[in-house]
Amino acid sequence: MTPRTLNTPAAFAAADLGATSGRVLVGRVGRDRLDLTETHRFDNTPVQLPDGLHWNALGLYQGVLDGFREAAGHWDVASVGIDSWAVDYGLLDADGALLGNPFHYRDPRGAAAVQAVRRRLPARELYRITGLQHLPFNTIFQLAAEKHLDRARTLLLLPDLITHWLTGTVGAEVTNASTTGLYDARTGAWSASVLAALNLDPALLPALRRPGDHAGTVLSHVAAATGLRPDTPVVAVASHDTASAVAAVPATTGDFGYISCGTWSLAGLELDAPVLTDASRAANFSNELGIDGTVRYLRNVMGLWLLSESRRTWRARGEGHHLPELLERAAAARPFAALVDPGAPEFLAPGDLPARLAEHCARIGQHLPEDQGAVVRCILESLALAHRHTLFTAARLTGRTIRAVHLVGGGSRNALLCRLTADATGLPVIAGPAEATAIGNILVQARTHGLVEDLGAMRRLIARTQSLRRYEPSGDIRAWDAAAARVGLA
């Protein structure tokens, strides 16, 4: 892409699609300036159909267009970029039409296909190639359960699908491609051996794009619908939301751990090369790509989904309370009254989360108080323990030392969770920015226009311009050691 001459600060629009909502933000970027404005937010509500749980892909696309229209009404937008969660995809037929609404990763079809994949690709061999944490909803397992492959000609992950609708081009951005189980972590390409083992046509997968690549310009009807200039570039940002969030970690040294905390907590380290050892596989760590060839060595931890789904259940019963009140009650609740492993599989599906937490506690010999503050305390202490266990394990497996933890994303606004994570790890927690994913998206765009130089410059700009809060550890670390041992997270 040959960028047009920009006056600084310049405006860039980021469409950030999350599991419960989507939003469009505009970032104005200059030498010492990074301002964010949210132009549009919209719900992302899954739809249960007779064949399973789906995303409303057309509704998401319309939300993106609405947000871009609001952005273009106030700023001269230099470019736009799309990021979203990983693993889920749409299939296009020979005419480029979408073959049904994309499935939701919480639909159980992927888990039902795991053994069929394992018979063709044993776990050790698959990890040696892909370096991915085993999750039953990884794209590879979803594809094994797919019923439309005979008519499919192109597979596009969700942000690539939105980009296709905006530009008419097809491509697969590499940070998201690296989460599928179809990407070779050693060669940096789609894995021919995985595709052959699953009898998948290599032509199904588009050419790979890197963060910062030019994905095309908006189609004429998109420009007409949004008010964007007809030549507005669409930039392939780090389209996996965690990759964008990690790019926005405001670290000034390399000895940090990170937690990108939202619906999921993605906790780990930034490395120069993947770790594909049997010990890493046994610990269930992922090697996913970040920008500039970095590796996000991490593990998915069931994050604030546990809290949001509990609150949804309480609201449905007419028993809901505002989050600040719940957190105040949780802070006053008895420490370590009940603890769980947030990664327990029974917590994955939607439904009555408080009941499942109570059943899980009873099964492991604990009693979960019914008071909502105590339930929230259980969730947040359990998440802090999972954060600690994941970061400590990553450090042990890589020989790295962690001197500080950067907690970014929506969870950085949860002061109690940040404090508990500092106490559990015995390490300072630097919280923020809350809008890390959108910031990473925006700064990759800004870099393509020459407004920031490299990843280090991006992070320094964030550290100078964004509101951050530091939490020092306090209390007795031995109490956390004992708590961790109770739930197998020592």
PyMOL commands that set and color helices and strands:
alter all, ss='L'
color gray80, all
select helices_A, chain A and resi 57-72+109-112+114-120+123-130+139-144+158-167+174-177+192-197+202-204+220-226+241-247+278-282+291-293+305-316+323-332+345-347+353-363+372-398+410-413+415-425+436-448+455-465+477-486
alter helices_A, ss='H'
color red, helices_A
select strands_A, chain A and resi 10-17+21-30+33-43+47-49+52-54+77-83+89-92+154-157+172-173+183-184+189-190+208-209+213-217+233-236+256-261+264-271+286-289+295-302+404-408+429-431+469-471
alter strands_A, ss='S'
color yellow, strands_A
deselect
rebuild
show_as cartoon
